């Protein structure tokens, strides 16, 4: 088996799952972003209704809704 064939099989397998990257049954509606640091925290990982502080710089993060229908806030 060639390296190219192996890479093709890995890529094909990674796109076949309908539940990509989701570890929980909760559906994410978006993510909190820090514009300065580029940090991202999914909304389902945040407790409470208020925007969290960035773990790197301490600034308040902004919420951005997901544009995808898969529930992923990527």
C-alpha positions in Angstrom: 0.0 0.0 0.0 1.4 3.4 -1.0 1.5 6.4 1.2 -0.8 8.2 -1.2 -3.4 5.4 -0.9 -3.2 5.5 2.9 -3.7 9.3 3.0 -6.7 9.0 0.7 -8.3 6.3 2.9 -7.7 8.5 6.0 -9.3 11.5 4.4 -12.2 9.5 3.1 -12.9 8.0 6.5 -12.7 11.4 8.2 -15.5 12.8 6.0 -17.9 9.8 6.3 -19.0 10.5 9.9 -22.2 12.5 10.4 -21.2 13.3 14.0 -17.7 14.8 13.3 -15.9 16.0 16.4 -19.0 15.9 18.7 -18.2 14.2 21.9 -21.5 15.0 23.6 -25.2 14.9 22.7 -25.4 18.7 23.2 -25.8 20.9 20.1 -23.5 23.9 19.9 -25.0 27.1 18.6 -21.7 28.9 18.2 -18.5 29.7 20.0 -16.9 32.5 22.0 -13.8 34.1 20.4 -11.0 36.4 21.6 -10.2 38.7 18.7 -6.7 39.5 20.2 -5.5 36.0 20.9 -7.5 33.9 18.5 -8.7 31.6 21.4 -12.0 29.8 20.8 -14.4 28.2 23.4 -17.5 26.3 22.3 -20.7 27.6 23.9 -21.5 24.2 25.4 -18.2 24.4 27.3 -19.2 27.6 29.1 -21.3 27.7 32.2 -23.8 30.5 32.6 -25.2 33.1 30.2 -22.4 35.7 30.4 -19.5 35.8 27.9 -16.4 34.2 29.4 -13.0 35.9 29.8 -10.2 34.8 27.5 -7.9 32.3 29.3 -4.9 33.8 27.7 -5.4 37.6 28.0 -8.4 38.0 30.3 -10.5 40.1 27.9 -14.2 39.4 27.4 -14.8 37.1 24.5 -17.4 37.7 21.8 -20.1 35.1 20.8 -20.4 34.1 17.2 -23.1 31.9 15.9 -22.3 28.9 13.7 -23.0 29.3 10.0 -23.1 25.5 9.5 -26.0 23.2 10.0 -23.9 20.4 11.5 -24.0 21.9 15.0 -20.3 22.5 15.0 -19.1 26.0 15.9 -15.9 25.6 13.9 
